[in-house]
Amino acid sequence: MMENNKKQAITAKMALASFRVCCLLGILAFGISSYAAEDLAGQVDQARLEQAETDVDNWLTYGRTWAEQRYSPLDQINSDNISNLSLAWAFELDTNRGQEATPIVVDGVMYFSTAWSKVVALDAATGRLLWQYDPEVDGAKAVHACCDVVNRGVAVWKGRVFVGTIDGRLIAVDAKTGKEIWDVVTVDQSKPYTITMAPRVVKDKVIIGNSGAELGVRGYVSAYDTGTGELVWRFYTVPGNPADGPDGAASDDVLARLAAPTWYGEWWKLGGGGTVWDSVVYDAEFDQLIIGIGNGSPWNHQYRSEGKGDNLFLSSILAVNPDTGAYKWHYQANPGESWDFTNTQQITLADLTIDGVPRKVLMQAPKNGFFYVLDRSNGKLISAEPYVYQNWAKRIDKKTGRPVERPEARYKDKPFLGQPSGIGAHAWMPMSYSPDTGLVYIPAMTFPLAYAHNDNFVVHEGRWNTGVNFLDPPEMPGLPKDLAARKKAVAAMRKGELIAWDPIKQEARWKVRRGWPWNGGTLATGGNLVFQGTAHGHFEAYTADRGEKIWSFQTHRGIVAGPIGYRVNGEQYIAVLAGYGGSMGMATRTPFEKRKMPNGIMVAFKLGGEADMPDYTPELLDPPAPSDESFTDAQREAGRKEYMQFCAICHTGPVNPDLRRSMFLSDAEGWESVVLGGAFEANGMASFANYLTEEEAQAIRAYVNSQAVTLLESGATDVKGR
């Protein structure tokens, strides 16, 4: 008996010791695995992105997969239960400038950029801040941002987060800590280049373009080594000055053979344009990068190229080898581009059966109003039909791929009221494609613009140089003869639309009309849903098959960014970044934004979410503050011309200060300290001393003062926020 007790005791001690060892090993294993999980933050690589379609929990790259369909197969949130969708969390930002980023979600962590090229990492389930990174860009660089100090997103690759900055840098930061790893300058910073696009990463190369065509730069796209930040290859999209010889770039041969013969005059003096500022797609099946290329510099073909030549590769879709940048093929949508018709809008890859034949295609709805379907193996046109009303072309010739233009569209002899205009039938806001419905969901716009040849074109280096006069709507059939009535009629044409487009039949399945053009990107999901934000701050859901509005949430900020879908711990989320801005946010006076702009916010939703939005109280705009000084008609007229040249593009919309309400209107010295002295450079208001004399600066004050008086007399001073 005693022997048995001893054996039992020994066995018990051994079991206890074994248990303790197991516990210790478990604790060590948990610690190691936790450390490893943290250490492996942002682990996205070639193999993982090749399988991104089946990785439904994550949103690994800008359009979720390399195909950039912006379709989430998740269906936990669906058209039957969406009434239970509510706020899961909200994260408020530190600026009220425009917010355009698409977030990336990798293994429960959300990475996104904000205005001024900052980067934020959050817990994707709770919105808890993990880290923030500020590249500390020079505020004065905002003067070179044609369309606000926005940023459309980051790329994540092998534990690093990549972001392009408004001052032309490409930066890699640690995905775990947000600490900077490397920082390279990708542009000539003495020229008006900026970067607003989201980088794309493929094969250990981070691809980045740039912006600035309106201000006079030469476009290109570059590939950098993700590990070292060293330049791997560069492709220039337009020829340079022939006197300078080859660039030593991947584009040298094709520019000499194909592009240079299509350019005339001295185009290089204003760069030529052709910036790559948004769309870059990796087509893994054909191992090619497909790149969308922008407009010409200046816009007016008469000034840029003596009115002659196609001007390759402006307004084109270009395919290159991702390893070397070597040219593969191109398709040009607008030869001799003259309207700011860019092809930088989203390019989406898909497999479609057309006329009974399976085709590997790319789809694009660019600014010019036609929806293009191309064979992405060779860039040949399959079909192109208008997805909005357009009046610049009779059709796209399917044999040649070239538009059959209406002669009046080139505004050589008289003004032309263009529809669409340079604002676009579709701007940068991403569209989505659902393989369930076979439809593409386009955030479309109508915004007519009167183009006229500028007979007195004067180049202002580093500022907008279009060669175009933007006039009041000209007399034309269907419009009133009275100018005031004509302006009112054209303003009434402005609208936005959410269009569900059948890319095979080339027709709309359904449409939703918006009261204002500038609305957000779209997301399609496996739950028969399409999400879109609006300029009025509503985040909405529609049935993907029929276009029925079935859910809405008010964010109190206009939404222009594209939403995403992801899943953490078995729960599906829908997230979107809210914050009105961009080109129309700066350059177009809205009928609804009658308050100070609130800071941007990232919002995420789930079924049964219980979070509350941060407190929000609309702030009234400052009242008009005109001076009681006497100004001459000559001063006011001189000031009007300078204001239109230098100020209107940034100070007409609600994003930047309304100068009619400036406290400096009655302070000549203070006005001069801002306009010429650069007192507010840190906030984005650079000095204009290189462009304006003291007399011209004061003339602008005289003109703005007259506008402030008009506003005050109209009684529109007691404005209310919504």
C-alpha positions in Angstrom: 0.0 0.0 0.0 2.8 2.4 1.0 4.6 1.6 -2.2 1.5 2.4 -4.2 1.1 5.7 -2.4 4.7 6.6 -3.2 4.2 5.7 -6.8 1.1 7.9 -6.9 2.9 10.8 -5.3 5.8 10.5 -7.7 3.4 10.4 -10.6 1.5 13.4 -9.3 4.7 15.4 -8.9 5.8 14.4 -12.4 2.4 15.4 -13.8 2.6 18.8 -12.0 6.1 19.4 -13.2 5.0 18.4 -16.7 2.0 20.8 -16.4 4.3 23.6 -15.3 6.6 23.0 -18.1 3.7 23.0 -20.6 2.4 26.2 -19.1 5.9 27.8 -19.4 6.3 26.6 -23.0 2.8 27.8 -23.7 3.6 31.3 -22.3 6.9 31.3 -24.2 5.1 30.2 -27.4 2.4 32.8 -27.0 5.0 35.5 -26.4 7.0 34.4 -29.4 3.9 34.1 -31.6 2.7 37.5 -30.4 6.1 39.0 -31.1 6.2 37.3 -34.5 2.8 38.6 -35.3 3.8 42.1 -34.5 7.1 41.7 -36.2 5.4 40.5 -39.3 3.1 43.5 -39.7 2.2 44.3 -43.2 3.4 41.1 -44.7 2.2 41.4 -48.3 4.3 39.9 -51.2 4.0 38.7 -54.8 2.5 35.3 -53.9 0.0 36.8 -51.5 -1.2 39.4 -54.0 -1.4 36.7 -56.7 -4.0 35.0 -54.4 -5.7 38.2 -53.3 -9.0 37.3 -54.9 -9.5 34.4 -52.4 -8.1 36.4 -49.5 -11.6 37.9 -48.7 -10.7 39.1 -45.2 -8.2 41.7 -46.4 -7.9 44.6 -48.8 -4.3 44.2 -49.8 -3.8 46.7 -52.6 -5.4 49.9 -53.9 -8.3 48.1 -55.7 -8.3 45.1 -53.4 -6.6 42.9 -56.0 -4.3 43.7 -58.9 -7.4 43.7 -61.2 -8.7 46.7 -59.3 -12.3 45.7 -59.5 -13.1 47.1 -56.0 -15.4 44.1 -55.4 -15.5 42.4 -52.0 -17.0 38.9 -52.1 -18.0 39.2 -48.4 -21.8 38.9 -47.9 -22.3 38.9 -44.2 -23.6 42.4 -44.7 -26.3 42.1 -47.5 -29.4 43.7 -49.0 -31.6 41.7 -46.6 -30.0 42.8 -43.3 -28.4 46.1 -44.1 -30.9 47.9 -41.8 -28.8 46.6 -39.0 -25.6 48.2 -40.3 -24.4 50.9 -37.9 -21.2 52.6 -36.9 -18.5 50.4 -35.5 -15.9 53.1 -34.9 -14.8 56.5 -36.1 -11.3 58.1 -36.1 -11.1 61.9 -36.6 -8.2 63.5 -38.5 -6.2 66.6 -37.8 -7.1 68.6 -41.0 -10.1 69.8 -43.0 -8.4 69.5 -46.3 -9.6 67.0 -48.9 -9.5 63.3 -48.1 -9.2 60.9 -51.1 -7.4 57.8 -49.8 -8.5 54.2 -50.1 -7.3 52.4 -47.0 -5.3 49.1 -47.1 -6.2 46.4 -44.6 -3.7 43.6 -43.8 -4.3 41.1 -41.0 -6.5 43.3 -38.9 -4.4 46.5 -39.4 -5.7 49.5 -41.5 -3.1 51.7 -43.2 -4.1 54.9 -45.0 -2.8 58.3 -46.0 -4.4 61.7 -45.4 -4.1 65.2 -46.7 -0.6 66.6 -46.6 0.7 63.1 -47.3 0.5 61.8 -43.7 0.1 58.1 -42.9 -2.0 56.5 -40.2 -2.2 52.9 -38.9 -5.3 51.8 -37.0 -6.6 48.6 -35.4 -9.1 47.7 -38.2 -11.6 46.2 -35.7 -11.7 49.1 -33.2 -10.2 52.2 -34.8 -7.5 52.4 -32.1 -4.5 54.4 -33.2 -1.3 52.3 -33.7 0.9 54.9 -35.1 1.1 58.1 -37.3 3.8 59.3 -39.7 4.2 62.9 -40.9 6.6 63.5 -43.8 6.7 67.2 -42.8 6.1 68.6 -46.3 6.7 72.3 -46.9 3.3 74.0 -46.7 4.2 76.4 -49.5 4.3 73.4 -51.9 0.5 73.5 -51.9 0.6 76.3 -54.5 1.8 73.6 -57.0 -1.1 71.2 -56.1 -3.6 71.7 -58.9 -6.3 69.9 -57.0 -5.7 70.2 -53.2 -3.0 68.7 -51.0 -4.7 65.3 -51.2 -3.3 61.8 -51.2 -5.1 58.7 -52.6 -3.4 56.0 -50.5 -0.4 53.9 -49.6 1.0 50.5 -50.7 2.1 47.8 -48.3 4.8 45.3 -49.1 7.0 43.0 -47.0 6.6 44.9 -43.7 6.8 48.4 -45.3 4.3 51.1 -46.1 5.0 53.3 -49.1 3.6 56.8 -49.6 4.2 59.5 -52.2 4.2 63.1 -51.0 2.9 66.4 -52.2 6.5 67.7 -52.6 7.5 64.8 -54.9 9.1 62.3 -52.5 8.6 58.5 -52.2 8.9 57.3 -48.6 9.0 53.8 -47.0 8.1 53.4 -43.4 8.0 50.4 -41.1 4.6 48.8 -41.0 4.9 47.9 -37.4 6.2 51.2 -36.0 5.7 53.9 -38.6 9.4 54.7 -38.4 10.9 56.0 -41.6 13.2 53.6 -43.5 14.1 55.5 -46.6 13.1 58.7 -48.4 13.9 59.5 -52.1 13.1 62.5 -54.2 11.4 61.4 -57.4 11.1 64.8 -59.2 12.9 68.0 -59.9 11.6 69.9 -56.9 12.4 73.3 -58.5 9.6 72.5 -60.9 5.8 72.4 -60.1 5.6 68.6 -59.7 3.5 67.0 -57.0 2.5 63.5 -56.1 -1.1 62.6 -55.1 -1.4 59.0 -56.4 -1.3 55.8 -54.4 1.9 53.8 -55.2 1.5 50.3 -56.6 4.0 47.5 -55.8 4.9 44.5 -57.9 7.9 42.2 -58.0 9.8 44.2 -55.3 9.3 47.4 -57.2 7.2 50.3 -56.1 5.7 52.3 -59.0 5.0 56.0 -58.7 4.1 58.8 -61.1 3.4 62.5 -60.5 1.1 65.4 -61.2 1.4 69.0 -62.4 0.6 69.1 -66.2 -1.5 72.3 -65.9 1.5 74.1 -64.3 4.0 73.0 -67.0 5.9 69.7 -66.4 6.9 66.6 -68.4 5.2 63.4 -67.3 6.8 60.1 -66.4 6.4 57.0 -64.3 9.2 55.4 -62.2 10.0 52.1 -60.5 12.0 52.0 -57.3 13.5 49.1 -55.4 11.3 48.4 -52.4 14.3 47.5 -50.3 16.7 50.3 -51.0 14.7 53.0 -52.7 17.0 53.0 -55.7 15.6 53.9 -59.1 15.2 50.7 -61.3 13.6 52.3 -64.4 11.8 55.3 -65.7 9.5 55.8 -68.6 8.8 59.3 -70.0 5.4 59.7 -71.5 6.3 62.6 -73.9 9.5 63.5 -75.7 11.9 66.0 -74.2 13.8 68.8 -75.8 15.5 67.3 -78.8 18.7 69.3 -78.1 19.1 67.4 -74.8 19.4 64.0 -76.5 18.2 60.7 -75.0 17.2 60.5 -71.4 18.9 57.2 -70.6 15.5 55.9 -69.8 13.4 52.9 -70.7 11.3 55.2 -73.0 14.2 56.4 -75.2 13.6 54.1 -78.2 9.9 54.3 -78.4 9.8 58.1 -77.9 12.2 58.5 -80.8 10.4 56.0 -83.0 6.7 56.6 -82.2 6.2 59.7 -80.2 8.6 62.4 -81.4 7.2 62.4 -85.0 3.8 63.3 -83.5 4.9 66.5 -81.8 5.5 70.0 -83.4 6.8 73.4 -82.3 8.6 73.9 -79.0 6.3 71.8 -76.8 9.1 71.1 -74.3 9.1 74.7 -73.0 6.0 73.9 -70.9 6.9 70.2 -70.5 4.2 68.7 -72.7 2.3 67.2 -69.8 1.3 63.6 -69.9 1.6 63.1 -66.2 0.8 59.7 -64.6 -1.1 60.8 -61.6 -3.5 57.9 -60.7 -4.1 54.7 -62.5 -1.4 52.0 -62.6 -2.5 48.3 -62.8 -0.5 45.1 -62.8 -1.8 42.5 -65.2 -0.3 39.3 -63.9 -1.7 37.2 -66.8 0.3 39.1 -69.4 3.0 40.3 -66.9 2.6 43.9 -67.8 1.9 47.2 -66.1 -1.0 49.1 -67.6 -0.7 52.9 -67.1 -3.2 55.7 -67.6 -1.7 58.9 -68.9 -2.9 62.5 -68.5 -3.6 65.7 -70.5 -1.3 68.0 -72.4 0.6 71.1 -71.2 -0.7 73.6 -72.1 -4.2 72.2 -72.7 -4.7 74.0 -76.0 -3.3 71.9 -78.9 -2.8 75.1 -80.9 -0.2 76.4 -78.5 1.3 73.1 -77.4 2.0 71.6 -80.8 1.0 74.2 -83.4 -2.3 72.4 -83.7 -0.6 69.4 -85.4 0.1 65.8 -84.5 -1.3 63.2 -82.2 1.1 64.1 -79.4 1.9 60.6 -78.1 1.4 59.4 -75.4 -1.0 62.0 -74.1 -4.5 60.8 -73.1 -3.4 57.2 -73.6 -3.3 53.8 -72.0 0.2 52.4 -72.0 1.5 48.9 -71.3 5.1 48.3 -70.2 7.3 45.5 -68.9 7.2 45.7 -65.1 10.9 44.5 -64.8 12.4 46.9 -67.3 9.8 49.5 -68.2 10.1 48.4 -71.9 7.2 49.5 -74.1 4.7 46.8 -75.1 1.6 48.6 -76.6 -0.5 51.7 -76.3 -4.0 53.0 -77.1 -4.6 56.7 -77.5 -8.2 57.9 -76.7 -7.8 61.5 -77.7 -5.1 62.2 -80.3 -4.1 65.9 -80.2 -5.8 66.3 -76.8 -7.1 69.8 -76.2 -9.7 69.7 -73.4 -7.9 68.2 -70.3 -9.3 64.8 -71.3 -7.1 62.4 -69.2 -6.9 58.7 -69.3 -5.7 58.5 -65.7 -9.0 57.3 -64.5 -9.3 53.8 -63.0 -8.4 50.9 -65.2 -10.2 47.7 -64.3 -9.2 44.2 -65.5 -11.8 41.5 -66.1 -12.7 38.4 -68.2 -15.8 39.0 -70.3 -17.6 36.9 -72.9 -18.3 39.2 -75.8 -20.2 37.9 -78.9 -19.8 34.4 -77.5 -16.0 34.7 -77.2 -14.2 34.9 -73.8 -12.0 38.0 -73.8 -9.4 39.3 -71.4 -10.2 43.0 -71.2 -9.5 46.2 -69.5 -12.3 48.7 -68.9 -12.0 52.4 -68.4 -14.5 55.3 -68.1 -12.2 58.3 -68.7 -13.0 62.0 -68.6 -14.1 62.2 -72.3 -17.4 60.4 -71.6 -16.9 57.2 -73.6 -16.7 53.8 -71.8 -13.8 51.8 -73.4 -13.3 48.1 -73.5 -9.9 47.0 -74.8 -8.2 43.7 -75.4 -5.5 43.9 -72.8 -3.2 41.4 -74.6 -2.6 44.0 -77.3 -4.4 47.2 -76.5 -6.9 46.9 -79.5 -10.3 48.5 -79.1 -13.2 46.2 -78.7 -15.9 48.8 -78.0 -16.5 52.4 -76.9 -19.8 54.0 -76.3 -20.9 57.2 -74.4 -21.8 56.5 -70.7 -23.0 60.2 -70.4 -24.1 62.8 -72.8 -21.2 64.1 -74.8 -20.9 66.6 -77.7 -17.3 66.6 -78.8 -17.3 63.4 -81.0 -19.8 61.7 -83.3 -18.5 58.3 -82.4 -15.3 56.2 -81.8 -14.3 54.5 -85.0 -14.0 50.8 -84.1 -11.6 50.0 -87.0 -9.1 52.7 -86.3 -9.8 53.3 -82.6 -9.8 57.0 -83.2 -12.6 59.4 -82.4 -14.6 61.0 -85.1 -14.5 64.6 -83.7 -17.0 67.4 -84.3 -14.9 70.2 -85.8 -16.3 72.9 -83.5 -15.0 71.0 -80.5 -11.5 72.3 -81.0 -12.7 75.9 -80.4 -10.3 77.3 -83.0 -12.7 80.0 -84.4 -15.4 80.4 -81.7 -16.1 79.2 -78.2 -17.3 75.6 -77.6 -19.5 74.6 -74.7 -17.9 71.2 -74.0 -19.8 68.3 -72.4 -18.1 66.7 -70.7 -15.4 69.2 -69.8 -12.0 69.0 -68.2 -13.8 68.4 -64.9 -14.6 65.1 -66.5 -17.5 62.8 -67.0 -15.6 60.7 -64.4 -12.7 62.1 -62.4 -10.3 60.1 -60.2 -13.1 58.7 -57.9 -12.8 54.9 -58.3 -15.5 52.8 -60.0 -16.2 49.2 -59.1 -17.1 46.0 -61.0 -19.2 43.2 -59.7 -18.8 39.7 -61.3 -22.1 38.8 -59.7 -24.1 41.4 -61.7 -21.6 41.9 -64.6 -22.0 45.7 -64.0 -19.6 48.6 -63.6 -20.6 51.2 -61.0 -19.4 54.6 -62.2 -19.4 57.9 -60.2 -20.3 60.0 -63.2 -20.7 63.8 -63.7 -22.0 66.5 -65.9 -20.3 69.9 -65.7 -20.3 71.9 -69.0 -17.5 74.3 -69.6 -17.0 76.9 -72.3 -13.6 76.7 -74.0 -12.2 79.5 -76.2 -8.8 80.0 -77.8 -6.8 82.5 -75.7 -5.5 85.0 -78.3 -3.4 86.7 -75.6 -1.9 83.7 -74.0 0.9 84.7 -71.6 3.0 82.0 -69.8 3.3 82.3 -66.1 6.0 79.8 -65.1 4.9 77.5 -62.3 1.2 78.5 -62.5 -1.8 77.3 -64.5 -1.0 77.6 -68.2 -3.8 76.3 -70.3 -3.9 78.6 -73.4 -7.7 78.6 -72.9 -10.1 81.3 -72.0 -13.0 80.0 -69.9 -15.9 82.2 -70.8 -19.6 82.5 -70.0 -21.7 80.0 -71.9 -21.8 81.0 -75.6 -25.0 81.3 -77.6 -26.0 78.0 -79.1 -29.1 76.1 -80.0 -31.2 75.1 -77.0 -29.9 77.8 -74.7 -31.5 81.2 -74.0 -30.1 84.3 -75.7 -30.1 86.3 -72.5 -26.7 85.8 -70.8 -28.1 85.7 -67.3 -30.7 83.1 -68.3 -28.1 81.2 -70.3 -25.7 81.0 -67.3 -28.6 79.8 -65.1 -29.5 77.1 -67.7 -26.0 75.8 -67.9 -25.6 75.8 -64.1 -28.8 73.7 -64.0 -27.1 71.1 -66.1 -24.6 70.3 -63.4 -25.3 67.0 -61.8 -23.8 63.8 -60.6 -24.9 60.3 -61.3 -24.2 56.8 -60.0 -24.4 54.7 -63.2 -24.6 50.9 -63.3 -23.0 50.2 -66.7 -23.2 46.9 -68.7 -19.7 46.7 -70.3 -20.8 44.0 -72.8 -24.0 45.6 -74.1 -22.5 49.1 -73.6 -25.6 50.5 -72.0 -26.8 51.7 -68.6 -28.8 49.2 -66.5 -29.8 51.8 -63.9 -28.9 55.3 -62.8 -29.2 57.4 -59.6 -29.2 61.2 -60.1 -27.1 63.4 -57.7 -27.7 67.1 -57.1 -24.0 67.9 -57.3 -21.3 66.4 -59.5 -18.4 65.8 -57.1 -19.3 62.5 -55.2 -17.4 59.5 -53.9 -16.0 56.3 -55.4 -17.9 53.1 -55.3 -17.6 49.6 -53.7 -19.5 46.5 -54.9 -20.0 43.5 -52.6 -21.1 39.9 -52.6 -24.1 41.0 -50.5 -25.8 42.5 -53.6 -24.7 46.0 -52.5 -23.1 49.1 -53.9 -21.8 51.7 -51.6 -21.1 55.4 -52.4 -20.5 58.6 -50.5 -21.9 61.9 -51.6 -20.8 65.5 -51.6 -23.5 66.2 -49.0 -21.9 63.8 -46.5 -24.3 60.8 -46.9 -22.8 57.4 -47.1 -25.3 55.3 -49.0 -26.0 51.7 -50.1 -27.9 50.5 -53.1 -29.0 47.1 -54.3 -26.4 46.2 -56.9 -28.8 44.6 -59.3 -31.6 47.2 -59.3 -30.2 50.4 -57.9 -32.7 50.7 -55.0 -31.5 52.9 -52.1 -31.7 50.9 -48.9 -29.4 52.5 -46.4 -27.8 55.9 -45.5 -25.6 57.4 -42.9 -24.7 61.1 -42.4 -21.0 61.7 -41.7 -21.3 65.6 -41.8 -18.4 65.7 -44.3 -18.6 65.5 -48.0 -17.3 62.1 -49.2 -15.1 61.8 -52.3 -13.0 58.7 -51.5 -13.7 55.1 -52.3 -15.0 52.7 -49.7 -13.6 49.2 -48.9 -14.9 46.0 -47.3 -12.9 43.6 -45.0 -13.3 41.1 -42.2 -11.7 40.9 -38.7 -12.4 38.1 -36.2 -15.3 36.9 -38.4 -17.1 40.3 -38.6 -17.4 42.1 -41.9 -16.8 45.9 -42.0 -17.4 48.6 -44.5 -15.1 51.7 -44.2 -14.7 55.0 -46.0 -12.7 58.2 -45.5 -14.8 61.4 -45.4 -13.6 64.9 -46.1 -14.7 67.1 -49.0 -12.0 68.5 -51.3 -10.0 68.0 -54.5 -10.2 70.2 -57.6 -13.9 71.1 -57.3 -13.5 71.6 -53.6 -11.1 74.4 -54.3 -12.3 75.8 -57.6 -16.1 75.6 -57.6 -18.5 77.4 -55.3 -21.0 74.9 -54.0 -24.6 75.8 -53.2 -24.6 73.7 -50.1 -21.4 74.2 -48.2 -22.3 77.3 -46.1 -20.2 76.5 -43.1 -16.6 76.0 -42.0 -15.3 72.7 -43.2 -14.9 70.1 -40.4 -11.9 67.9 -40.1 -11.9 64.6 -42.1 -12.9 61.3 -40.5 -12.4 57.6 -41.1 -15.7 55.7 -40.4 -16.2 51.9 -40.2 -19.5 50.1 -40.0 -20.6 46.6 -39.0 -23.9 44.8 -38.2 -24.9 45.9 -34.7 -22.2 48.5 -34.3 -22.7 50.6 -31.2 -20.3 53.5 -31.7 -21.2 57.2 -31.8 -19.9 59.8 -34.1 -17.7 62.5 -32.5 -19.7 65.6 -31.4 -20.3 67.9 -34.3 -21.6 71.5 -34.2 -21.6 73.4 -37.5 -19.6 76.6 -37.4 -20.8 79.7 -39.2 -18.6 81.2 -41.9 -17.1 84.6 -41.0 -19.3 87.5 -42.4 -18.1 89.4 -45.4 -15.6 92.0 -44.3 -15.3 94.7 -47.0 -13.2 97.8 -46.5 -14.8 101.3 -46.7 -11.9 102.4 -48.9 -12.6 103.9 -52.4 -11.2 101.9 -55.3 -11.4 102.9 -59.0 -13.1 100.8 -61.7 -9.6 100.4 -63.3 -8.3 98.9 -60.1 -11.1 96.5 -59.8 -10.9 95.4 -63.4 -7.2 94.9 -63.2 -7.7 93.0 -60.0 -10.3 90.8 -61.6 -7.9 89.7 -64.3 -5.2 88.9 -61.8 -7.6 87.2 -59.5 -8.9 84.9 -62.3 -5.3 84.1 -63.2 -3.8 83.4 -59.8 -6.6 83.1 -57.1 -9.8 81.6 -58.5 -8.5 78.1 -58.9 -7.9 77.8 -55.1 -10.3 80.2 -53.5 -13.6 79.7 -55.2 -14.7 76.4 -53.5 -15.3 75.7 -49.8 -11.9 74.1 -49.0 -9.7 77.2 -48.8 -10.6 80.5 -47.2 -13.3 82.6 -49.0 -11.3 85.8 -49.6 -14.5 87.9 -49.5 -14.6 87.1 -45.8 -10.9 87.9 -45.1 -10.0 90.1 -42.2 -7.2 91.5 -44.4 -9.6 93.2 -46.9 -9.5 96.3 -44.8 -5.8 96.0 -44.0 -3.6 96.8 -47.1 -0.4 96.0 -45.2 -1.7 92.7 -43.8 -3.0 91.7 -47.3 0.4 92.3 -48.8 2.1 90.3 -46.0 0.1 87.3 -47.0 0.0 87.6 -50.8 3.6 88.8 -51.3 5.3 88.1 -48.0 4.2 84.5 -47.6 2.9 85.0 -44.0 0.7 81.9 -44.3 3.1 79.6 -46.2 3.0 76.9 -43.6 -0.8 76.6 -44.2 -0.3 76.3 -48.0 -0.6 80.0 -49.0 2.8 80.6 -50.7 4.1 84.0 -51.6 3.2 85.3 -55.1 5.9 87.9 -55.1 7.4 86.2 -58.2 4.1 86.8 -60.1 2.5 90.0 -58.7 3.7 93.5 -58.0 2.5 95.5 -55.0 0.1 97.4 -57.2 -1.3 94.2 -58.7 -1.8 92.6 -55.3 -3.7 95.6 -54.1 -5.8 95.6 -57.3 -6.8 92.0 -56.4 -7.9 93.3 -53.0 -9.9 96.0 -54.7 -11.7 93.4 -56.8 -12.3 91.0 -53.9 -13.6 93.9 -51.9 -16.2 94.7 -54.5 -17.3 91.0 -54.4 -17.5 91.2 -50.6 -19.8 94.2 -50.9 -22.0 92.4 -53.3 -22.2 89.4 -50.9 -23.0 91.6 -48.0 -25.7 93.5 -49.9 -27.3 90.1 -51.0 -28.0 89.4 -47.3 -26.2 86.0 -47.5 -24.4 86.6 -44.3 -26.3 84.7 -41.6 -25.4 81.3 -43.1 -26.3 78.1 -41.3 -24.2 74.8 -41.3 -26.0 71.6 -42.0 
